[in-house]
Structure formats: structure tokens, C-alpha cells
Amino acid sequence: MTTEIYRDTWGIPHLRAGDARELARAQGRVTARDRAWQLEVERHRAQGTSASFLGPEALSWDRFARRARLEDTAQRCYARLEDTDPETAEWIRAYADGVTEGLTAADAPEFARMDLAPGRWEPWTPLAVWLSTHILFAGFPAKLWREEAVRHLGPDAVGLFATDGPGTSGSNGWLVGGERTTTGQAVIAGDPHRFIENPGVYQQIRLACPEFDVVGLAVPGVPGIAHFGHTGTVAWAITNAMADYQDLYRERLRRTGAGVEALGPDGHWHRATRHTELIRVAGAEPVEVEVIETDRGPVVAGGPEGLDDGTPLALSLRYPPRVTADLGFGALLPLLRARRVADVDRALDAWAEPVNVVQAADTEGAVLHRVAGRVPVRAEANRVRLVPAWEPGHEWTGWHPTPRAGLTDGIAVMANQRGLAAPLGVEFAPPHRADRIRALLDRRRTLSAADMPAVHTDTHLASAEPLLEAVAALDGLTPRAAALRDRLLGWNRRMDADSADAARYAALRGVVVRRITAHPALAALTGPPAYPEVLLPWLALAPRVGFALEHLLRAEKLYGIDRRAVVRAALEETAAEPTGPAEPAASAPVDPVWGDTHRLAPWQALPDPSYTGPALSGDHDCVLCTSSVPGLTDLAARGPAARYVWDLARREDSRWVVPFGADGVPGAPHHRDQLPLWLAGDLVPVVTDWDRLEKETDV
């Protein structure tokens, strides 16, 4: 059968082929056509070569990618697939070949601008892209932060900045069983929260062959539909489980005539693997990086001589795919072939990383609410802080069983809060988003797919309460501060973009964060430690205070900081400023290197405050989760990377949207056509009738 490519009104590709392998090849070609520059950037990031054209600002990431052995791990995982699951290995190879073919004909203007030619995709490249995208997902650098807090403030500080709040990723997801819907069939809805990228991290696509017909959100550079899919008879979606499955070990290393040795828990020195690699840097001299791996894992910071500041410390990272040579890609084809919830459940038994909470439902009434992924069994200390590699008791001793749960009164909600995955993690999101979603759904006994966008876009901010309580307790204020207090106490707690009171609250919160951050009691935490630059965002005090503010305002003690005085001074300072709305939050800005295609990575500088873009409602604890960094900026770098509503009654009644559009080529008709809908909280229909599509080509 000839592979057929169709497009719907929004330029979303619908692919139809004779078998899964040919379909994967077509998916690779179409993705390369629509997302050529994005794919090449991801390939270079995965193999640690992005500085070769992006310059010195990308060097820190490349050094980390080399030292963490991302590409080598992907190669090992692919080799294992060839041995244990050759069908999946060939399917992935077909996708990579399709990407290479598509890139040869790509017309992305960034290549000419950067004088860069697309490279060849190897069979393991999709695995490397997946790994590089998710290696920081579990937030292992948070253990460095806890270590710093304890080192400077004492052991009681280990949980002081526990955000139970957002890290670098999160999601909302909810499942409404058929007993609570107007159709008698389940509805699944939600939105993953990521850094807003243009083009986006998710690609709307349809994949059809005689074996399956699936619509969903694919990750560009990876075959199939891993996270969010609808086959017509079963649908699934995920949220980040906030599990802890990566460990950092303090290593004692020494150089010998033969190389490098590491002290093991048995008291003996063991040979570590070692070699050097050269990182080419545009506009600068090449940089040599030493790659060392102990029995625990790759050394990602420091070395035999310690850190850059002379601290005698080296850190190795242990993460499941490096240990098992399994990235979980054996689940991808079975997911596409799933017909019932039981099929999804079996497929996800092979899932590895990242660890997710999965919700699924089928047309026969079955539902699924479970954790999928691999979390090691080890000592509690491993989960919280750095642990000494030379002491026994910190080994991995197996894998945790993945928890499961049912629905409560016909509904399951997961928004990164403690709950189903609690035994597997350390810090979770506050319950505010989950509680709010549940409350909104419970306003009606029966719900429909059409009710879900109102939940997606809810802006109530429950986490404002501790600061407002502190404001309410103040007296003896100046008239302007008293007036501001009264305005804030009358505010409806909605973080709407056009709300002057929401802007006043955000301004006050920012001043409180800055004043706490500047307090002498926390001065020792203000200087960046000598860890690699790529890890420093997790070690910055101001964001830690901003995201943990709710906890800090209610903590039993705060190292002598007079919180009442801080809030009073902040209220007076805010009241003295103009009372107009704060600067609007914005989508990702245009960058002189990336042009219109921009990734605001977590280690890059915040966007220029002078940037003016579309105003975004919401906040990090709203269901509409658009995250700025309180105390630093009101510009938002994170938000819903997609929204979806899967209707099990009729797949064609499902809806979805992405922040920009289906086409990643700047200036193309479908490059940004979904942005107005995304901003308004609207969704576009999922088209399933082939006769309503426009045929693009046969290949």
C-alpha cells in the first residue's frame, strides 16, 4: 500500500500506510518536513554537540550530556531492543531513516541562517532524544539544593524549602467514568505543563494502518504516540508522577598510572572507566571534557581533583536506563495496537522513564489509574540527599511495584499532588490544582466533553491564602498600604490577565520573596556553588523561596526571619508603587540565534522584561498553570504545552490544541494559527473522517 499523507483544516498530519514499519518511516519524513530545525537541535542536544553551532551558551549542556553518557546509554538501550524486541528495533530504525530522508528535502530557514546542514539520524537517535528530554525530569539536582541548605543552615533545613510545588514539569489530568457523563462513556482530559517552545514539544498527529488507527500527541523525534492517545476504543493520558528514581553519589576518586579509581562500599578501590571527548564550540576554541564512570554511574560533576572551586567532591549519577539498558520503548508499539484498557495496562508494564501516572478508559467501561515506570528500591537517604559511594547500604536492591487506584465517585484526578504515587517520591505539588479540579467536576453530577475547557482554564489561586492571612493580620498601616490591604482581601483570588488586583497580589508576592531572599539568615545560600552551570537553576535561592513561599509563611520557624515584619514592609513598598497591572506574562520571545523557533531552557536567562506579548492568565498553583518565577519576573516560561479532551463515546467529539501550531516552519500558514485559540482556552476538533481531509501526497 502506498503511504498517504493528509492534512486537516489546522495542518495536522494524518498518515495512512500498509504496515507499522512503513507508517513509522512516513511519520519520520513528515515530522522532518514540519519540524526540521527542531529535530536537528534535539539531535545535537542528545549527542552533546549543540555548542558547535549555538556557541558557548550551549557548552554547559553539552558537557553534561557527554558526562552523563546520554548517547551511549541510548545506544545500549537500542542494542538491547535488537536482542529482545527486534520488531520494535526495526520500527524505530524505520522512523530514523524517515527523518533522515525528510531532512534532505527540508526547507527550514534556520539552516541557512546558521550555515548548518542536517545530519543523519542513527537508529538510536530517537532514544537519545527521549533521554535528553527527560533526564532532568525527576529533578535530581533538588538533592544538591537540600545538601546546600543543610550544609549552611543545619539538618532541620532539609525540608525547609520543600515546595510541594512545581519543578521543571507537571501536568493536570482527570478521568470521568461513564457513570458521571451524559453519554455513559468516559471522558479523559488534561494538559501537560512544559517550557513553552515554538514549535511545541508535542505534535498533533494521526497514525493509521491495518493494525491500528490512533490520534494523539507525539514527541517530535520519537516514533509513535507515547503520552496521549485515542484509538477509537481506548484512550490514555499521563501526568508526571513526581517520583524519585535517580540518585547522586559522592565519590572518592584518585588518579593512578592506569587511569582513575573509585572507592567502593567494600572498602576497596575499583577501576573507573575514563576517556576524553572534544566539544566543538562555535566562535571559540574546542573544549576537552573528561568522561568518567564508576560502578554507580557516570560522574556528572567534579572529578579526582574535585569541583572547580577545589572542593574535594565528585558526583556520580545513577539512573535506571543506564543500569538496565532499557528506556521502555518496548511499550510504544503495543500502545498503538491497544484496543482495550487491559492492552494499555500490559503495554505500560514495560514503561521505564519518566515515571508517570496513567489514566485510561475504553468503550466497554473499563478504566485504569496507575503509576507506570521504574523506581529503584534503596535507602531513604538516597531519595533525599547525596549519599557516600564508599559506604554500604546505598545500593539499589530491586524495583518498587507500581501503585494502582480506582475512581472516587466516578472520577480520578492527578495533578502531581501526593496520592497515588506518594510512596515513590519526596516532593510533590500542593493539592490545590487537584482539589480545584475535583471541586469543579463535582459541581455537576453528569458531565460532557464540552464541560472540560472551563476546567482547563480555571484561574483560582488557593495558595494565595497564607500571604493574604498575613496581610489581614496587619494594623497600623499607612493609608495607602491599608487601602491595598483592603483591596487584596476583597480580591476573588483569580489570577486573570486583566485583573488589577491579581497584578497587585503578584507584585506583593514578588516583594515578599525578594525580602526573604535578601535576609541575612539566608545569605549563605545566595552564592552559586561550584556545580556545573546546567544544574544551577535548582540551586538559586530566589526561585526556591518563590515556589516554597506558602510553606515558608507557615513553617514553625524560619531562622529568625520576622515574617510579619517582612510582609508589613513588603505591603508598604508595594503600596508606594503605581497600582496599575503588572507587566503581562508572555509567550516565548524571539531570540537572535533561534529566531522564531525558541526554547527557553531552564538554564538560560529569563526573557527581557521589555518584551510584550500575549497576556497569560493563571499561576503555578492554578489549574491554568502558567508559571513565572515569583520575585524575579512576571513573565511566564512554562504553561500548558497542549490541552486535550478524549471522548470515548465518539472520538470525533474529542478536542485538542497546542500553543502555536502544527507546522514548525516560520511563516507557514499553520505555524501559529492555534495560538489565539490556546490563549482563549478554546480547542480544535479531532478529525477522523478521511473524506474531510485534504490529501497532500503519496510517498
Secondary structure, 3 states (H helix, E strand, C coil): CCCEEEECCCCCEEEECCCHHHHHHHHHHHHHHHHHHHHHHHHHHHHCCCHHHHCHHHHHHHHHHHHCCHHHHHHHHHHHHHHHCHHHHHHHHHHHHHHHHHHHCCCCHHHHHHCCCCCCCCCCHHHHHHHHHHCCCCCCCHHHHHHHHHHHHCHHHHHCCCCCCCCCCEEEEEEECHHHECCCCCEEEEEEEEECEECCCCEEEEEEECCEEEEEEECCCCCCCCCEEECCCEEEEEEECCECCCEEEEECEEEECCEEEEECCCCCEEEEEEEEEEECCCCCCCEEEEEEECCCCEEEEECCCCCCCCCCCEEEEECHHHHHCCCCHHHHHHHHCCCCHHHHHHHHCCCCCCCEEEEEEECCCCEEEEEECCCECCCHHHHHCCEECCCCCCCCCCECCCCECCCECCEEEECCECCCCHHHECCCECCHHHHHHHHHHCCCCCECHHHHHHHHCCCECHHHHHHHHHHHCCCCCCHHHHHHHHHHHCCCCECCCCCHHHHHHHHHHHHHHHHHHCCHHHHHHCCCCCCCHHHHHHHCHHHHHHHCHHHHHHCCCCCCCCHHHHHHHHHHHHHHCCCCCCCCCCCCCCECCCECCEECCCCCCCCCCCCCCCCCCCCCCCCCCCEEECCCEEEEEEEECCEEEEECCCHHHCEEECCCCCCCCCCCCCCCCCHHHHHHCCCEECCCCHHHCEEEEEC
